[in-house]
């Protein structure tokens, strides 16, 4: 029994010794009270914000696994106000609002009244109704490195990134607006022009090795999903995903593109080639418009399963950005052709491509309906093709001529559209899911056709029948 009491006593002595040691360690680590430590952290951030007389440049990616980012210029004032501009939209005028540095889960920077930053959390944006960019106006302070302040989005702590860098401006009021207007203009350079190819490609060169990816840029979300077809024993798709924020001389991406041992983040715009280029350790990553896509999907084979069916394009159904400016110019050229030959003003109301892979008796044809502006009368015309042929994932349609009546008269006037469908290098078809436009959405399957003779021409439409 004595041995039991002795052992119990030794255990108690050891326990109290450990507790005593732990208390000593805690006391040495935190000499200040929790309230004092919070106040010090808050003061640290506030002093950093007020230190820069001409403010900060901030790049905010609200959720880089879904959206791109935006550039802000912010000047923080001691009275709790902040002057701000951004490249979120064309309204770039400096606005003044309130901010606070306070303690939540940690030290936070909170924009308490409306300013440019709240646009990122607006759920009513055209093209992103219901979600917006899923941003916030509350940010956690994570640290400072040589004046660069790192903040985290409280809603998206893993994918939201906000970094404030001293602006380096001489005059905040004038230069900050000029800067965001410049980066806002860069947003247009990444989009295809009426004469540029719709095939946007990410090309990476390292030594003698070249890798090409279809860029797959979403202008609403400022987001890219570059894909490449990997052809080995089994065909597969390799895909990267990143958000894009535009700068005065180019763009930056988040997360960085990690490929073949290199990391690409900042791209500079080359106006001569309409491309964005990033150079790292002698290797280059280039975003450009190319004559062909990096790879062609097998979507065109789906047309074989549809049987004789029709593809409809009708402007009255609403617009979709997949219909290119080059295609719109084709329709404008048809109107011009009618005007210059003395017929007055005519426009294409709709057209339908009826495809049959089994018959040559004009069962594959292009139906074009035109409207005469003078009286609103509608005129129909029909143009025959031989049966469709699919080769190397491309659709080939051989034109065989017009049917009788109006079609013979209209043929030379609508030839720009006929040239599109009888592309000698073939048409690339992509399945785009169900139909969606600026005016309506339907369950009908939708897709695009793009000419390889002139890759600036692409049309988006729906299938019927």
C-alpha positions in Angstrom: 0.0 0.0 0.0 2.8 2.4 0.8 4.3 1.8 -2.6 1.0 2.7 -4.2 0.8 6.0 -2.3 4.4 6.7 -3.2 3.8 6.2 -6.9 0.7 8.3 -6.8 2.6 11.1 -5.1 5.4 11.0 -7.7 2.8 11.2 -10.6 1.1 14.2 -9.0 4.5 15.9 -8.5 5.4 15.3 -12.2 2.0 16.6 -13.3 2.3 19.8 -11.4 5.8 20.2 -12.6 4.7 20.0 -16.2 1.9 22.5 -15.7 4.3 24.8 -14.0 6.7 24.6 -17.0 3.9 25.2 -19.5 2.8 28.2 -17.6 6.3 29.5 -17.6 6.5 29.1 -21.4 3.2 30.8 -22.0 4.3 33.7 -19.9 7.5 34.2 -21.9 5.8 34.0 -25.3 3.0 36.5 -24.6 4.1 39.3 -22.4 1.2 41.5 -23.6 -2.4 40.9 -23.0 -4.7 39.7 -25.9 -6.3 43.1 -26.1 -2.8 44.8 -26.4 -1.8 42.3 -29.2 -5.0 43.0 -31.1 -4.5 46.8 -30.8 -0.9 46.5 -32.0 -1.9 44.5 -35.1 -4.6 46.9 -35.9 -2.2 49.8 -35.5 0.3 48.1 -37.7 -2.1 47.8 -40.6 -3.5 51.3 -40.1 -0.1 52.8 -40.1 0.9 51.0 -43.3 -2.3 52.2 -45.0 -1.7 55.8 -44.0 2.0 55.8 -44.7 1.6 56.1 -48.5 0.6 59.6 -49.4 -0.3 58.6 -53.0 -2.0 55.4 -52.0 -1.8 51.8 -53.3 -2.4 49.8 -56.4 -4.5 46.8 -55.5 -5.1 43.7 -57.6 -8.1 41.7 -56.3 -9.0 38.2 -57.5 -12.2 37.4 -55.7 -12.3 33.7 -56.6 -9.5 32.6 -58.9 -11.0 29.2 -59.6 -14.1 30.8 -61.2 -13.3 34.4 -62.1 -10.6 36.9 -63.0 -9.6 40.0 -61.1 -9.6 43.8 -61.1 -7.2 46.6 -60.5 -7.9 49.2 -57.9 -6.1 52.4 -56.8 -6.8 53.4 -53.2 -5.7 56.3 -51.0 -6.4 55.9 -47.3 -7.0 58.9 -45.1 -6.6 59.4 -41.4 -10.3 60.5 -41.1 -11.5 57.0 -42.0 -12.2 57.8 -45.6 -10.7 56.2 -48.7 -10.4 57.6 -52.3 -10.8 54.9 -54.9 -10.9 54.1 -58.6 -10.9 50.8 -60.5 -11.0 49.2 -63.9 -14.1 47.1 -63.0 -16.1 49.1 -65.6 -16.1 52.3 -67.6 -17.1 54.4 -64.5 -13.6 55.1 -63.4 -14.1 58.4 -61.5 -12.6 58.6 -58.0 -15.1 58.0 -55.3 -14.8 58.6 -51.6 -16.2 56.2 -48.9 -15.5 54.9 -45.4 -13.2 52.2 -44.2 -12.3 50.6 -40.9 -9.4 48.6 -39.5 -10.9 46.3 -36.9 -10.6 42.9 -35.3 -12.8 40.0 -36.4 -11.3 36.5 -36.6 -8.1 38.5 -37.1 -7.2 42.1 -38.0 -9.5 43.1 -40.9 -9.7 45.9 -43.4 -13.4 46.6 -44.0 -14.9 48.9 -46.7 -18.0 50.0 -44.8 -19.7 52.2 -47.4 -20.3 51.9 -51.1 -17.4 52.4 -53.5 -15.8 50.6 -56.5 -14.9 47.6 -54.4 -18.6 46.7 -53.8 -19.1 46.2 -57.5 -17.2 42.9 -57.2 -19.9 41.5 -54.9 -22.9 42.8 -56.9 -25.0 39.8 -57.9 -26.9 41.7 -60.7 -24.2 42.0 -63.3 -25.2 41.3 -66.9 -24.0 37.9 -67.9 -23.5 36.9 -64.2 -27.0 37.4 -62.8 -27.4 35.8 -59.4 -23.7 35.4 -58.6 -21.7 38.4 -59.7 -18.0 37.8 -59.1 -18.6 36.5 -55.5 -16.4 39.1 -54.0 -16.5 40.9 -50.6 -15.6 44.1 -48.9 -14.1 42.5 -45.8 -10.5 41.4 -45.9 -8.2 39.7 -43.4 -4.7 41.1 -42.9 -2.0 38.5 -43.5 1.2 40.4 -43.5 3.5 43.1 -45.0 6.6 42.5 -47.0 8.5 45.7 -47.8 5.3 47.8 -47.9 3.3 45.2 -50.0 0.2 44.3 -47.9 -1.3 40.9 -48.4 -5.0 40.5 -47.6 -7.4 37.5 -47.8 -11.0 37.5 -48.9 -13.1 36.4 -45.9 -15.6 34.6 -48.2 -13.0 32.8 -50.3 -9.9 32.5 -48.2 -8.3 29.8 -50.3 -9.1 31.3 -53.8 -9.5 35.0 -53.0 -6.4 37.2 -53.2 -6.0 41.0 -52.6 -2.5 42.6 -52.7 -1.8 46.3 -52.1 1.4 47.7 -53.5 2.6 51.3 -53.0 1.3 53.1 -56.1 4.4 55.0 -57.0 2.3 57.8 -58.4 3.2 61.4 -58.2 -0.4 62.6 -58.3 -3.0 60.1 -57.1 -6.1 62.1 -58.3 -5.0 62.3 -62.0 -2.7 59.3 -62.5 -4.8 56.7 -60.8 -7.7 57.3 -63.2 -5.3 57.2 -66.2 -3.9 53.9 -65.0 -7.2 52.1 -64.6 -8.5 53.4 -68.0 -5.4 52.0 -69.5 -5.9 48.5 -68.0 -9.6 48.6 -68.9 -8.6 49.2 -72.5 -6.4 46.1 -72.4 -9.5 44.0 -71.8 -10.5 44.7 -75.4 -7.1 43.6 -76.8 -7.7 40.0 -75.7 -10.9 39.8 -77.8 -11.0 38.9 -81.5 -11.4 41.7 -83.9 -13.6 41.4 -87.1 -10.7 40.2 -89.2 -8.8 38.1 -86.6 -9.2 34.4 -86.2 -11.6 33.1 -83.5 -9.0 30.4 -82.7 -7.3 31.8 -79.6 -4.3 29.6 -78.6 -1.9 29.5 -75.7 1.5 28.5 -77.2 4.4 27.6 -74.9 7.9 27.2 -76.3 10.9 25.9 -74.3 13.9 25.0 -76.3 12.8 22.9 -79.3 9.6 21.9 -77.6 6.3 23.6 -78.5 3.0 22.9 -76.8 -0.3 24.4 -78.0 -3.5 24.8 -76.0 -7.0 26.0 -77.0 -7.2 29.1 -74.8 -11.0 29.0 -74.1 -11.4 32.5 -72.7 -14.7 33.6 -71.0 -15.0 37.4 -71.4 -17.9 37.6 -68.8 -15.9 35.9 -66.1 -12.4 37.1 -67.2 -11.4 33.5 -67.0 -9.4 31.0 -69.2 -9.4 27.2 -69.3 -6.6 26.3 -71.7 -6.9 22.7 -73.0 -4.7 20.4 -75.0 -5.5 17.0 -76.5 -3.1 14.3 -75.2 -2.8 11.6 -77.7 -1.2 8.4 -76.4 -2.6 5.0 -75.7 -5.8 6.7 -74.6 -7.0 10.1 -75.8 -7.4 12.6 -72.9 -7.7 16.3 -72.3 -5.2 18.2 -70.1 -6.7 21.5 -68.8 -5.4 24.5 -66.8 -7.6 27.1 -65.2 -6.9 30.7 -64.1 -8.4 34.1 -63.7 -7.1 37.1 -65.6 -6.6 40.7 -64.4 -5.5 43.3 -66.9 -2.7 45.8 -66.4 -1.6 48.9 -68.3 0.8 47.0 -70.5 -0.7 43.5 -70.5 -2.3 41.1 -68.0 -1.5 38.9 -65.0 -3.0 35.5 -64.1 -3.9 33.8 -60.9 -3.0 31.1 -60.1 0.2 31.2 -62.0 0.5 28.8 -64.9 2.9 26.0 -63.9 4.2 24.1 -67.0 7.3 22.1 -67.8 9.2 23.4 -64.8 8.4 27.1 -65.4 5.9 29.5 -63.8 4.1 32.2 -65.9 2.3 35.0 -64.2 2.7 38.4 -66.1 2.1 38.8 -69.8 3.0 41.9 -71.9 0.8 42.9 -74.8 2.4 43.0 -78.3 0.3 45.3 -80.5 2.1 44.3 -83.7 1.0 40.7 -83.3 -2.1 41.2 -81.1 -0.7 38.8 -78.6 0.3 38.6 -75.0 3.8 37.2 -74.2 5.4 36.0 -70.9 9.1 35.1 -71.0 10.6 33.1 -68.1 14.2 31.7 -68.2 14.3 31.8 -72.0 11.0 30.0 -72.5 7.9 31.9 -73.7 4.2 31.5 -73.2 2.1 33.4 -75.8 -1.6 34.1 -76.1 -2.5 34.6 -79.7 -5.0 34.2 -82.5 -4.0 31.3 -84.8 -5.1 29.9 -88.2 -6.3 26.7 -86.6 -7.1 25.6 -83.0 -4.6 23.7 -81.0 -6.7 20.6 -81.4 -10.1 19.8 -83.0 -12.6 17.9 -80.9 -14.7 15.0 -82.2 -17.9 16.9 -81.8 -18.6 16.9 -85.5 -19.3 13.2 -85.3 -22.4 14.0 -83.2 -24.0 15.3 -86.4 -24.1 11.8 -87.8 -26.3 10.7 -84.9 -28.8 13.6 -85.6 -29.8 12.3 -89.0 -31.2 14.7 -91.5 -31.6 17.8 -89.4 -31.4 21.6 -89.5 -29.1 24.2 -88.0 -30.8 27.6 -87.5 -29.3 31.1 -87.2 -31.7 33.9 -86.6 -30.7 37.3 -85.2 -34.2 37.7 -83.7 -33.4 34.9 -81.2 -30.8 37.1 -79.5 -27.1 37.4 -79.6 -24.3 35.2 -78.3 -20.6 36.1 -78.2 -19.7 32.9 -80.0 -21.1 34.4 -83.2 -18.1 36.4 -84.4 -17.8 39.9 -85.7 -16.5 38.4 -88.9 -19.8 36.6 -89.3 -21.7 39.8 -88.7 -19.7 41.4 -91.4 -20.7 38.6 -93.9 -24.4 39.6 -93.3 -23.6 43.3 -93.7 -21.8 42.5 -97.0 -24.9 40.8 -98.3 -26.9 44.0 -97.5 -24.3 46.1 -99.2 -24.4 43.8 -102.3 -28.2 44.3 -102.7 -27.8 48.1 -102.3 -25.0 48.4 -104.8 -26.9 46.4 -107.5 -30.0 48.7 -107.2 -32.3 46.4 -105.3 -32.6 48.7 -102.2 -32.0 47.6 -98.6 -32.3 43.9 -97.9 -31.2 42.0 -94.8 -30.9 38.3 -93.8 -33.7 37.5 -91.4 -32.6 33.9 -90.9 -30.8 31.0 -92.5 -30.9 27.2 -92.0 -28.4 24.6 -92.9 -30.1 21.3 -93.5 -27.5 18.4 -93.5 -28.0 14.9 -94.9 -25.1 12.5 -94.9 -26.8 9.9 -97.1 -28.3 11.7 -100.1 -27.0 13.9 -102.9 -30.4 15.0 -104.2 -30.1 18.5 -102.7 -31.2 17.0 -99.4 -28.2 19.0 -97.9 -29.0 22.6 -98.6 -28.8 26.2 -97.3 -32.1 28.0 -96.9 -31.8 31.8 -96.7 -34.7 34.1 -95.9 -34.3 37.8 -96.8 -36.4 40.8 -95.9 -36.9 43.8 -98.1 -36.9 47.0 -96.1 -39.2 48.9 -98.4 -42.3 46.8 -97.6 -41.2 44.1 -95.2 -41.7 41.4 -97.7 -39.8 38.1 -97.1 -38.1 36.1 -99.9 -36.8 32.6 -99.7 -33.9 31.0 -101.5 -32.3 27.6 -101.6 -28.8 26.5 -102.4 -27.8 22.9 -102.9 -24.8 21.0 -101.5 -23.6 17.4 -102.0 -23.9 15.1 -99.0 -21.8 16.1 -96.0 -18.4 14.4 -95.6 -16.4 14.3 -92.3 -12.7 13.9 -92.6 -10.0 14.6 -89.9 -12.7 15.9 -87.5 -13.8 18.5 -90.1 -17.1 18.8 -92.1 -16.8 19.3 -95.8 -19.8 20.6 -97.9 -19.4 20.7 -101.7 -21.6 23.4 -103.2 -23.6 22.3 -106.3 -25.7 25.4 -107.1 -29.0 27.3 -106.6 -32.5 25.9 -107.1 -34.8 27.8 -109.5 -36.5 31.1 -109.1 -35.2 33.7 -106.6 -32.3 31.6 -105.7 -30.7 32.1 -109.1 -31.0 35.9 -108.8 -29.9 36.0 -105.2 -26.9 33.6 -105.6 -24.2 36.2 -106.4 -25.5 38.6 -103.8 -25.5 36.0 -100.9 -22.2 34.4 -102.1 -20.3 35.6 -98.9 -22.5 33.2 -96.9 -22.2 30.4 -99.4 -18.4 30.8 -99.4 -18.5 30.3 -95.6 -20.3 27.0 -95.8 -18.3 25.6 -98.8 -15.0 26.2 -97.1 -12.4 24.2 -99.1 -10.4 23.5 -95.9 -13.5 22.4 -94.1 -15.7 23.6 -91.2 -15.0 23.0 -87.5 -18.1 22.1 -85.5 -18.3 22.4 -81.7 -21.2 21.3 -79.5 -22.1 24.1 -77.1 -24.8 22.4 -75.0 -28.3 23.9 -74.9 -29.1 27.1 -76.7 -28.6 30.4 -74.8 -28.6 34.0 -76.0 -29.1 37.5 -74.8 -32.9 37.1 -75.3 -33.8 33.5 -74.5 -32.7 30.0 -73.6 -34.0 26.8 -75.1 -33.4 23.1 -74.5 -32.5 22.7 -78.2 -28.9 21.6 -78.8 -26.7 24.5 -79.9 -23.3 24.6 -81.7 -20.9 26.6 -83.8 -19.5 26.3 -87.2 -16.2 28.0 -88.1 -14.6 28.3 -91.5 -11.0 27.2 -91.9 -10.8 29.2 -95.1 -11.5 32.3 -93.1 -11.3 31.6 -89.4 -12.6 35.0 -88.5 -16.1 33.7 -89.4 -18.0 31.6 -86.8 -21.7 31.3 -86.2 -23.7 30.1 -83.2 -27.1 28.6 -83.7 -29.5 25.9 -82.6 -30.6 22.5 -84.0 -34.2 21.7 -84.8 -36.2 18.8 -86.4 
